[in-house]
Amino acid sequence: AQSVTQPDIHITVSEGASLELRCNYSYGATPYLFWYVQSPGQGLQLLLKYFSGDTLVQGIKGFEAEFKRSQSSFNLRKPSVHWSDAAEYFCAVGSGGGADGLTFGKGTHLIIQP
Amino acid sequence: GAVVSQHPSRVICKSGTSVKIECRSLDFQATTMFWYRQFPKKSLMLMATSNEGSKATYEQGVEKDKFLINHASLTLSTLTVTSAHPEDSSFYICSARGGRTDTQYFGPGTRLTVL
């Protein structure tokens, strides 16, 4: 069975500092990996996804993620966070692209300090 | 593009009543829709997958008679929580797949509170 682990429940970062959110997955085949952001009152928004090819994936809002098969990781990074980045971030794994339902991690709550 | 709406955004009902939640893809045809449940401080849990015109596929542990799913058209799926009880209180989120890619697009969610 596939699973996703986000080891950090909360992360606090100063505005302008760099960010890395960790995600480890367990999946038997080549995974389809996603990062979503959830803001209060809003639906999950896709930041980026990895299906194949270049292991460094660029997303929206200045985010990027790197797929490392040897470490079963798909960490999310941003070089300089903004106060508006404060939200809940979810890593997810799926099969068949978007054909199947996703398995989500428990999320990381990002707090931005002024 | 790729907007998914849910209605209502929040609903409060009495124990024993049934509640229907709608999920609509507004600008694309959704061949597949998914229903998730999100508990406080928890991740989203996939409840079921629905394909237009066919019966929904439920995840293990999800009662299909309790959570009725209908995907009658390429833009609408409904989730009916039958004989709701307080333990059914949760945040229900739908997603839709279709359009030009296989990416799932998520609705804003429905907060259900059963008294």
Interface residues (C-beta under 8 A of the other chain):
Chain A: V4 Y36 G41 Q42 G43 L44 Q45 L46 K49 F90 G96 G97 G98 A99 D100 G101 L102 T103 F104 G105 K106 G107
Chain B: V4 T32 F34 Y36 K41 K42 S43 L44 M45 L46 T49 E59 I93 S95 R97 T101 D102 T103 Q104 Y105 F106 G107 P108 G109
